[in-house]
Amino acid sequence: MRDYGLEFEKRTAFIRERLAESRCEGIVFGNSGGKDSALVGILCKAACENTVGLIMPCASRRNYGMDKDDGLEVAEQFNIETRTVDLTPVREAELAALEGVTKLTDMAVANIAPRLRMVTLYAVAHAENRLVAGTGNASEAYVGYFTKWGDGAHDFNPIADLSVTEIYEFLEYLNAPRSVIEKAPSAGLFEGQTDEKEMGVSYAAIDAYMAGEPVGERERGIIERMHRASEHKRRGIARYGE
């Protein structure tokens, strides 16, 4: 297990360095009420007093209930400024604008919300001279379980190298709310959605595979297929002449 006391010191120092380099005055992050955003918010607040978390419900009932409540609990415990932006009307306007333009697939619709959230984060960041903190972990990155130009966008990410297992260990060390640690991970993309149900494989299996430990044949097949299919998400932008 990592020395999370040392990890805390190193990661808050990393955040301070990013702020100094950018000459920005603060940080903004998406407070989803989940494990990753909780850890990022805690680290950013420890590194920078001027940290703001945005709660951005968008269509899903869970966004307005459990996720919002859990995000507020983390914010209260760690004294993180919180603002709420309701993106459901924006999503509805986008869907209306696309009528007659194309026939959207279910996943195209689902990914509108994380992209609207990133637009919102960068609008606040630009207006207030802040950096946008990323909240993606290594397990999600390996299988491509993130939205390109949505939650995959950021100015820096203090937890990018941590597996989901390590995220939970870190949160335990920090005594984060049990509601965040114990609930099933979900991106809240649609009603009833959970990460592991949608992927068809557990984070424990993904983390074991990444660590070189044995996993079942079915799990290995899913992980390897997802990794191959999402390679484009982990590459830089292709530019002619480079």
Buried (B, 14 or more C-beta within 10 A) or exposed (E): EEEBEEBBEEBBEBBEEBBEEEEBEBBBBBBBBBBBBBBBBBBBBBBBEBBBBBBBBBBBEBBBEBBBEBBBBBBEBBEBBBEBBEBBEBBEEBEEEBEEEEEBEEEEBBBBBBBBBBBBBBEBBEEBEBBBBBBBBBBBBBBBBBBBEBBBBBBBBBBBEBBBBBBBBBBEBBEBBEBBBEBEBBBBBBEEBBBBEBBEBBBBBBBBBBEEEEBEEEBBEBBEEBBEEBEEBEEEEEEEEE
